Amino acid sequence: MKSGMQGQVDTTYLAAANYLKTIGFTNTAEIARVLDIAMNPNSLFVQYNDAKRSTNVNARPLTVEDDMQPVVGFFVQQGLSTQQIVQVITAHPPVLSYDVAGRLQPFWEYMASIGVPDVAAAVARRPSLLGLDVDANLRKIVDYLQYVETPPEKIVQYITTTI
């Protein structure tokens, strides 16, 4: 359990941990890892080989109602099963800190617009795709592939399997 300065349990962390249990998380150590990555900008669990990305810039104290439930609800609306949602969050904990309208919805719409037939399935297979911000990098990657005349089906293949 994460404790405050006087040994008190952080109620935000505790509420978040309890919520993760309600959606299917069972391993306490995994819950702690996920929440540390999602809430601690200096998490020791985050490992990047790029010095510019040495912290999780999205990490912040999360609330169940304002942050976590909207993300999980969005995934449900997009057709992900409970098991897939747990797998996505486990593989890419920063997703819990993403804004649905500002990041997840645009990602889903953009992926569909470039021809990804089942965005939910692609995300379930490769949760790290969610780390690609549409405007910061995904659009640039796709624009370059289009510029070098990569066929649309190859772009989809590259995005969903290798990038």
HELIX and SHEET records of a PDB file:
HELIX    1   1 THR A   11  THR A   22  1                                  12    
HELIX    2   2 THR A   28  MET A   39  1                                  12    
HELIX    3   3 ALA A   51  ARG A   53  5                                   3    
HELIX    4   4 VAL A   64  MET A   68  3                                   5    
HELIX    5   5 GLN A   69  GLN A   77  1                                   9    
HELIX    6   6 THR A   82  ALA A   91  1                                  10    
HELIX    7   7 PRO A   93  SER A   97  5                                   5    
HELIX    8   8 VAL A  100  LEU A  104  3                                   5    
HELIX    9   9 GLN A  105  SER A  113  1                                   9    
HELIX   10  10 VAL A  119  ARG A  125  1                                   7    
HELIX   11  11 PRO A  127  GLY A  131  5                                   5    
HELIX   12  12 VAL A  134  LEU A  138  3                                   5    
HELIX   13  13 ARG A  139  TYR A  147  1                                   9    
HELIX   14  14 PRO A  152  THR A  161  1                                  10    
END                                                                             
